[in-house]
């Protein structure tokens, strides 16, 4: 690695993209990898869109899923703890993504609003993956589908305009987003 003074002016040497699989083992294996990346000043983008929605049946335990936002909370807590121990002036950006069609998208937006208000850590970024289908519904002021990533079934409809308005209000309330 270059001299620490050079790091102050540099972006990360690399960036890693993780698309989580819907298994507890993968979620925590990738958390470990992302934490190691963070300590090595590697930016990581993590997509949570494949995780089953909150309250989905888990057949192996006959319990119910806590949904992607519960795991996003674990990841953000991990990075907040690691941030306090990072000695470099450069903190790698960690990005969390959820697709607009995920059934937990409203919970994700609420989490973003609350997180940004309470966090001093600006190294965490939250993105919503928009799709042409959503933008089309928005242009027509129609509803768009919330789709279960487990089986690609539509499980609900939301107003594209109201959802977009919530996204905009989240951004306006949190200029650092």
LOVOVO-865305 format. One line per 3 residues: number of its first residue (from 1); their letters; for each residue y, x, z of C-alpha. Coordinates in Angstrom, 2 decimals. Each point is the difference from the previous one (the first is absolute). Last residue first. Example, Ala and Ser with C-alpha at 12.3 -4.5 7.8 and 13.67 -1.06 7.14 Angstrom:
2
2 = sa = -1.06 13.67 7.14 ~ -3.44 -1.37 0.66
//
This chain:
177
177 = xxx = 10.86 -28.18 0.58 ~ 2.89 1.74 1.76 ~ 2.31 -2.97 -0.66
174 = xxx = -2.05 -2.13 2.40 ~ 1.60 -3.44 0.31 ~ 0.80 -0.01 -3.73
171 = xxx = -3.53 1.16 -0.89 ~ -1.65 -2.65 2.15 ~ 2.38 -2.63 -1.39
168 = xxx = -1.02 1.01 -3.53 ~ -3.72 -0.25 0.78 ~ 0.52 -3.37 1.68
165 = xxx = 1.93 -1.24 -3.05 ~ -2.89 1.22 -2.19 ~ -2.44 -2.02 2.09
162 = xxx = 2.21 -3.10 -0.21 ~ 0.33 0.40 -3.78 ~ -3.71 0.63 -0.57
159 = xxx = -0.92 -3.09 2.00 ~ -3.40 0.60 1.48 ~ -3.48 -1.16 -1.01
156 = xxx = -3.25 0.33 1.91 ~ -3.58 1.25 -0.11 ~ -0.33 1.11 -3.60
153 = xxx = -3.38 1.70 -0.33 ~ -0.22 3.67 -0.98 ~ -3.14 0.39 2.16
150 = xxx = 0.85 2.52 2.71 ~ 3.63 0.52 -1.09 ~ 0.83 -3.63 0.92
147 = xxx = 2.78 -1.11 -2.32 ~ 3.31 -1.56 0.95 ~ 1.17 -1.76 -3.12
144 = xxx = 3.57 -0.51 -1.16 ~ 2.17 -3.08 0.26 ~ 2.63 -0.77 -2.57
141 = xxx = 3.67 0.89 -0.46 ~ -0.66 0.78 -3.69 ~ 1.36 3.53 0.31
138 = xxx = -1.75 0.41 3.37 ~ -3.31 -1.21 -1.43 ~ 0.31 2.56 -2.82
135 = xxx = 0.92 2.72 2.50 ~ -3.08 -0.86 2.08 ~ -2.30 0.05 -3.03
132 = xxx = 1.57 3.27 -1.20 ~ -0.95 1.57 3.33 ~ 1.94 1.29 2.99
129 = xxx = -1.50 2.61 2.35 ~ 1.96 -0.28 3.20 ~ 1.03 3.32 1.46
126 = xxx = 0.50 1.23 3.55 ~ 1.33 3.47 0.80 ~ -0.54 2.15 3.07
123 = xxx = 1.94 3.27 0.32 ~ 3.02 -1.84 1.38 ~ -1.29 0.09 3.55
120 = xxx = 2.64 -1.49 2.28 ~ -1.98 -3.19 0.21 ~ 0.78 -3.32 1.66
117 = xxx = 1.90 -1.84 -2.71 ~ -2.19 1.51 -2.72 ~ -3.17 -1.17 1.70
114 = xxx = 1.15 -3.57 0.55 ~ 1.04 -0.60 -3.59 ~ -3.03 1.85 -1.40
111 = xxx = -2.38 -1.99 2.22 ~ 1.54 -3.27 -1.21 ~ -0.47 1.10 -3.61
108 = xxx = -3.64 0.98 0.65 ~ -0.69 -3.35 1.72 ~ 1.42 -1.72 -3.10
105 = xxx = -2.24 2.10 -2.28 ~ -3.18 -0.80 1.94 ~ -1.63 -2.02 -2.82
102 = xxx = 0.38 2.99 -2.36 ~ 1.71 -1.07 -3.24 ~ 3.09 2.20 0.59
99 = xxx = -2.24 3.08 0.24 ~ 0.35 2.07 3.16 ~ 1.16 3.61 0.08
96 = xxx = 0.66 2.49 2.81 ~ 1.87 3.23 -0.75 ~ 0.05 3.11 2.18
93 = xxx = 2.89 2.35 -0.76 ~ -0.47 3.58 1.10 ~ 2.25 1.21 2.82
90 = xxx = 2.09 3.06 -0.83 ~ 1.81 1.61 2.91 ~ -3.33 1.46 1.00
87 = xxx = -1.30 -0.05 3.58 ~ -2.10 -3.14 -0.28 ~ -1.13 -1.18 3.43
84 = xxx = 2.20 -3.10 0.20 ~ -0.93 -0.91 -3.54 ~ -3.68 -0.03 0.98
81 = xxx = 0.55 -2.87 2.43 ~ 2.01 -1.99 -2.55 ~ -2.64 0.74 -2.62
78 = xxx = -2.79 -1.35 2.20 ~ 1.99 -3.08 0.97 ~ 0.68 -0.69 -3.69
75 = xxx = -3.72 0.29 -0.84 ~ -1.11 -2.27 2.85 ~ 2.66 -2.58 -0.91
72 = xxx = -1.10 0.14 -3.65 ~ -3.51 -0.73 1.29 ~ 1.13 -3.23 1.68
69 = xxx = 2.03 -0.83 -3.11 ~ -3.12 0.25 -2.16 ~ -1.84 -2.94 1.58
66 = xxx = -1.44 -0.58 3.49 ~ -3.29 -1.07 -1.51 ~ -2.15 -2.61 1.73
63 = xxx = -3.31 0.34 1.78 ~ -3.51 -0.77 -1.21 ~ -0.68 3.71 0.58
60 = xxx = -1.50 1.00 -3.37 ~ 1.42 -3.06 -1.78 ~ 3.64 0.71 0.79
57 = xxx = 1.66 -3.37 -0.57 ~ 3.59 0.18 -1.18 ~ 2.55 -0.69 2.77
54 = xxx = 2.59 2.43 -1.39 ~ -0.50 0.82 -3.65 ~ -2.58 2.46 -1.31
51 = xxx = 1.21 3.52 -0.73 ~ 0.36 0.88 -3.67 ~ 3.82 -0.12 0.09
48 = xxx = 0.42 2.71 2.66 ~ 1.36 2.66 -2.38 ~ 0.85 3.29 1.67
45 = xxx = 2.50 2.45 -1.45 ~ -0.10 3.42 1.63 ~ 2.58 2.78 0.11
42 = xxx = -1.44 3.42 0.79 ~ 1.77 2.01 2.70 ~ -3.23 1.57 1.32
39 = xxx = 0.23 -2.05 3.21 ~ 0.44 -3.12 -2.13 ~ -2.98 0.87 -2.16
36 = xxx = -2.15 0.38 3.12 ~ 1.18 -3.43 1.16 ~ -0.73 -1.49 -3.45
33 = xxx = -3.52 1.43 0.06 ~ -0.67 -1.41 3.48 ~ 1.40 -3.37 -1.05
30 = xxx = -2.20 0.17 -3.12 ~ -3.12 0.41 2.12 ~ 1.27 -2.85 2.21
27 = xxx = 0.37 -2.52 -2.83 ~ -3.11 1.28 -1.77 ~ -2.23 -0.53 3.04
24 = xxx = 1.46 -3.44 0.72 ~ -0.80 -1.15 -3.48 ~ 2.17 -1.80 -2.54
21 = xxx = 0.82 3.04 -2.13 ~ 3.43 1.57 0.32 ~ 1.86 1.17 -3.09
18 = xxx = 1.31 3.42 0.98 ~ 2.56 1.97 -2.00 ~ 0.75 3.60 0.96
15 = xxx = 3.21 1.90 -0.60 ~ 0.54 3.67 -0.45 ~ 2.24 2.89 0.92
12 = xxx = 2.21 -2.36 1.93 ~ 3.72 0.02 -0.80 ~ 1.88 3.17 0.70
9 = xxx = 3.30 0.93 1.63 ~ -1.17 0.39 3.57 ~ -3.27 1.47 -1.21
6 = xxx = 1.81 3.16 -1.10 ~ 0.98 0.74 3.59 ~ -3.67 -0.22 1.03
3 = xxx = -0.93 2.97 -2.28 ~ -2.28 -1.08 -2.82 ~ -3.55 -1.14 0.59
//
